[in-house]
């Protein structure tokens, strides 16, 4: 008999809201996503083939290896430059963090690349 208590690991949910070319620059595109990080999920370290700007819609606590817990506040925002390795944190507590992210990235390349 198989146990019914199996709980799959939490996963990051990405909802693509739009994707469009950059006027006059055929090699770039703009991608807008709602990104949801539920409690217990780890956002792997990664980088993008372009710029990312983000705005935290709903905040929560995160924990990065070797650092104290950090609160991500609603209204927090910023720009992550092309190629910068970022994330690597785990959501702790009971709140799902929701972020609106807009990327201006190289068309035809993966939106993000994992790094170790």
C-alpha positions as CSV (number, residue, x, y, z in Angstrom):
1,X,0.0,0.0,0.0
2,X,1.3,3.5,-0.8
3,X,1.1,6.2,1.8
4,X,-1.2,9.1,1.1
5,X,1.0,11.4,3.2
6,X,3.3,12.3,0.4
7,X,3.9,16.0,0.2
8,X,5.8,17.2,-2.9
9,X,8.6,19.7,-2.4
10,X,7.4,23.3,-2.8
11,X,8.2,24.8,-6.2
12,X,8.6,28.3,-7.5
13,X,5.6,29.4,-9.6
14,X,6.3,31.6,-12.6
15,X,3.4,33.1,-14.5
16,X,4.4,34.8,-17.7
17,X,2.3,37.9,-18.1
18,X,3.8,39.2,-21.4
19,X,6.6,38.8,-23.8
20,X,7.4,41.3,-26.5
21,X,10.3,42.5,-28.7
22,X,12.2,45.7,-27.9
23,X,11.5,48.2,-30.6
24,X,14.4,48.6,-33.0
25,X,16.5,45.9,-31.2
26,X,15.5,42.5,-32.7
27,X,18.0,40.6,-30.5
28,X,16.2,41.6,-27.2
29,X,12.9,40.9,-25.7
30,X,10.9,42.1,-22.7
31,X,9.5,39.4,-20.4
32,X,7.2,40.2,-17.5
33,X,6.5,37.5,-14.9
34,X,4.7,37.1,-11.6
35,X,7.1,34.9,-9.5
36,X,5.7,33.2,-6.4
37,X,8.1,31.7,-3.8
38,X,6.1,29.5,-1.3
39,X,7.4,28.7,2.2
40,X,10.2,26.1,2.1
41,X,11.2,26.7,-1.5
42,X,14.8,27.5,-2.4
43,X,15.5,30.0,-5.2
44,X,18.7,28.6,-6.8
45,X,21.6,30.8,-7.6
46,X,21.3,32.0,-11.2
47,X,21.9,34.8,-13.7
48,X,20.1,36.3,-16.7
49,X,21.2,37.1,-20.2
50,X,20.1,40.7,-19.7
51,X,18.7,43.0,-17.0
52,X,16.1,42.2,-14.4
53,X,14.0,44.7,-12.5
54,X,11.8,43.5,-9.6
55,X,9.2,44.8,-7.3
56,X,8.1,42.8,-4.2
57,X,4.3,42.6,-4.0
58,X,4.0,40.4,-1.0
59,X,7.0,39.9,1.4
60,X,8.3,37.3,3.7
61,X,11.5,36.0,5.3
62,X,14.4,34.4,3.5
63,X,17.5,32.7,4.6
64,X,20.8,32.6,2.7
65,X,23.6,30.2,3.7
66,X,25.9,31.8,6.2
67,X,23.7,34.9,6.8
68,X,21.0,35.9,9.3
69,X,17.3,35.7,8.2
70,X,16.3,38.7,6.0
71,X,12.9,40.1,5.5
72,X,11.8,40.9,1.9
73,X,9.4,43.8,2.3
74,X,6.4,44.7,0.0
75,X,7.6,47.7,-2.1
76,X,11.2,46.6,-2.1
77,X,12.6,46.9,-5.6
78,X,15.8,47.0,-7.6
79,X,17.7,46.2,-10.8
80,X,19.9,43.2,-11.2
81,X,22.5,43.8,-13.9
82,X,23.2,41.4,-16.8
83,X,25.2,38.3,-15.7
84,X,25.1,39.0,-12.0
85,X,24.8,35.8,-9.9
86,X,22.0,36.2,-7.4
87,X,19.4,34.4,-5.2
88,X,20.4,31.2,-3.4
89,X,18.0,31.7,-0.6
90,X,15.2,29.6,1.0
91,X,11.9,31.1,2.0
92,X,11.3,30.6,5.8
93,X,8.2,31.2,7.8
94,X,4.6,30.8,6.5
95,X,4.3,33.6,3.9
96,X,4.6,33.2,0.1
97,X,6.7,35.9,-1.4
98,X,5.3,37.4,-4.6
99,X,7.5,39.4,-6.9
100,X,6.8,41.2,-10.2
101,X,9.9,40.8,-12.4
102,X,10.5,42.4,-15.8
103,X,13.5,41.2,-17.8
104,X,15.1,42.7,-20.9
105,X,17.0,39.8,-22.2
106,X,18.7,38.2,-25.2
107,X,16.0,36.7,-27.5
108,X,16.3,33.0,-28.0
109,X,18.4,32.3,-24.8
110,X,17.1,30.8,-21.6
111,X,15.5,33.3,-19.3
112,X,17.9,32.2,-16.5
113,X,20.9,30.0,-16.2
114,X,21.7,28.1,-12.9
115,X,25.1,28.5,-11.3
116,X,26.7,26.4,-8.5
